[in-house]
Each structure stands twice: as structure tokens, then as C-alpha cells.
């Protein structure tokens, strides 16, 4: 498989799938040969051969992988269709509507022996990869704490989330759909979480779910950090990072600005000069990792069973909100 051209298909050609499609087209050694969407015109624009149903596409095409870029409630059945045919899967997050359904997806992968990776792009944003390297190289000395926050000014009024309007009907919103990224990034940077405490509220009365959340995390190492977010403003230094982050250590503080630049005491340590793609071209980096691991047999960073640890953090956050108490994450099985 090392030199073989890998033939892929994508299921779902909606708003966010366009970032996937763009990234596949710019990758070497990969060809997006087919696409599927109930709106056939969208599938036609995505790949040379188009279908309206996943079953027909998977039955008629010979594929090396499939990219599932649909809504969470469809993922279990689509992963089942692909794994039952022996086709490796990269599946967009959220993985499923509930933790138990996410665990069922992981069981599908385990029982089929087919590789399944969650398309978790946040940890592949280049500024967070740079932060991990800088901390490992001693840029802030011994880490003391961190704060990762997400903001975006699209949560107002009856037309909130205009590019993905179905968010308005999610009963679980900012933690389930957005801040899962940041909780996963915290795991990527500092390891697993022993317990957490969370609070949340809804500011926009015209939507169903929470649109502001604050989470305090204690990692198994003892490090304490925080993640928070809402969708009502932008950062002072705007750009692709969709928020800011601070990483404090005994030797200084790393600041990730909204631009993606990483500074310490005002001095640039890593400059974001990536103009294309989604948020530092992180979708492409995620998909390149998937393809690299398919070729080499290496483990996916966000292999579906491993990703259940991140889903456990989201579930623990909601439990904490309801109970008003600190909660130990429990990986669903």
C-alpha cells in the first residue's frame, strides 16, 4: 500500500464536507473518486462518480477508504455499511448523538477488524502542534496551568449559526459540538483527565441547547487547566484559531492568539503563515495522518476506541452541570 494510489469516497457533501473535499483534492497519492449525497448535484460537484445513497456507492465502487461527513445521527449505520464491506473509515465528529452510540461504533470497528478514525481536526491545528513541541523543549519550564477558550460571533438571534442552522435544534450544543475539540486538545497536550467540573448556560433563548460553558480539568498528572467557550464575539486579534489559549509555566507563558501566532512575552515563537484550508489547514493535516497510518499500519491518534476518552469528558461535563459537582470521566463501553 506504500506506493499505491488510494481511492476514496465521501458520504455527505454539505457545508463542512467542502473542507474535507478541498483537502482530499490537494493531497498526493489520494484520489476522491466518488461521492454520495441525497442532493445528487452536490455529489456531482464533489467527485467524478456520484450517488444518492451510501449503499449503492459502496456496492458499486472499489474503495480503499471512505470519509463520512454527515450528521451524527447517521454515523452508526454508515460506519456499519463501510466496515461490513471491509472499507477503512474516517468519520466526522461528533461521533454519535450519545456516548452509548459512540461506544457501539467502536464495537463495530473492533468486531469487524476494520480501522476507524474520528475526524478530530483541532489537535492538528498547527499552533497547537507548535505549543506541544515548545513545551516539550522547555519554552515555559515546568507547566503550571492552561486556559483554552473558543469564541465566534455567530450565536445571536433566530438566525444563529447560519452556516449550520441545525445547531439551533441541538439540545446539547457548545460542549457536544464545539468544545469537544478543546477537551480533546487538552488531552493531546497534557494527557488524560482524572476529574472535571463544569458549568453552562443558554444565552440565546431562541435555540435549544447551551451556548456558553466553562470546564475545569484536573489531569492524571495533577496539572489543572480550564476550557471555556461561547459564540457571541471574536478575539481582539482575529484569525483562524477561533479563540485564544494561554499555557503558563515556571519559565513563562505561551499565548496562542486568534491569528494562530504563538508568542512568549510578546516575542514570536511560531508564526502562522498558512493561508489556505480550514483553520491552519488542519482538516488536510488530519486526513494526511489518516492516510499515513493506513499506509504504515501506525495507530491513529484519534482511533475510535481512543476517542471514547474524549467523549467521556463531554459526558462528564454534562453530568457535572446537572449535579453541580466534580465528576470522574467514565469511558463508555
HUFEN-V410197 format. One record per residue. RES is the residue in one small letter. D_LAST is the distance of its C-alpha to the last C-alpha in whole Angstrom. Layout:
res;d_last
RES;D_LAST
RES;D_LAST
//
This chain:
res;d_last
x;33
x;34
x;37
x;36
x;36
x;32
x;33
x;30
x;29
x;28
x;27
x;28
x;31
x;31
x;32
x;29
x;29
x;33
x;32
x;29
x;32
x;35
x;33
x;33
x;36
x;37
x;35
x;37
x;36
x;34
x;35
x;34
x;35
x;34
x;32
x;31
x;31
x;32
x;35
x;37
x;39
x;36
x;35
x;39
x;39
x;36
x;37
x;39
x;38
x;36
x;34
x;33
x;30
x;27
x;28
x;32
x;31
x;28
x;31
x;34
x;33
x;32
x;30
x;28
x;26
x;25
x;24
x;22
x;24
x;24
x;22
x;18
x;19
x;20
x;17
x;15
x;18
x;20
x;17
x;17
x;21
x;22
x;19
x;21
x;24
x;23
x;23
x;22
x;20
x;21
x;19
x;20
x;18
x;17
x;14
x;14
x;15
x;12
x;9
x;7
x;10
x;9
x;5
x;8
x;10
x;9
x;8
x;12
x;13
x;12
x;14
x;17
x;17
x;18
x;18
x;16
x;17
x;17
x;20
x;20
x;24
x;25
x;24
x;27
x;29
x;32
x;33
x;30
x;30
x;33
x;32
x;30
x;33
x;35
x;33
x;33
x;37
x;38
x;39
x;38
x;38
x;35
x;33
x;33
x;31
x;30
x;30
x;29
x;30
x;30
x;32
x;34
x;37
x;35
x;34
x;37
x;38
x;38
x;38
x;35
x;33
x;35
x;34
x;30
x;32
x;29
x;27
x;30
x;28
x;24
x;23
x;21
x;23
x;24
x;21
x;19
x;21
x;23
x;22
x;19
x;21
x;23
x;20
x;19
x;22
x;22
x;20
x;22
x;25
x;24
x;20
x;17
x;18
x;18
x;18
x;20
x;22
x;23
x;26
x;26
x;29
x;30
x;34
x;34
x;35
x;35
x;31
x;28
x;26
x;26
x;28
x;29
x;26
x;26
x;24
x;25
x;22
x;23
x;21
x;21
x;24
x;26
x;27
x;27
x;27
x;27
x;26
x;28
x;29
x;30
x;32
x;36
x;38
x;38
x;39
x;42
x;42
x;40
x;39
x;35
x;33
x;32
x;33
x;34
x;32
x;34
x;33
x;35
x;36
x;39
x;41
x;41
x;38
x;37
x;37
x;35
x;38
x;37
x;39
x;37
x;39
x;38
x;41
x;42
x;45
x;46
x;46
x;44
x;42
x;40
x;41
x;39
x;42
x;39
x;41
x;39
x;35
x;33
x;33
x;34
x;33
x;29
x;28
x;31
x;29
x;26
x;27
x;29
x;26
x;24
x;27
x;28
x;25
x;25
x;29
x;28
x;25
x;24
x;20
x;20
x;19
x;17
x;15
x;12
x;9
x;12
x;12
x;9
x;11
x;13
x;11
x;10
x;14
x;15
x;13
x;15
x;18
x;18
x;17
x;20
x;22
x;22
x;22
x;25
x;23
x;22
x;18
x;15
x;13
x;9
x;6
x;4
x;0
//
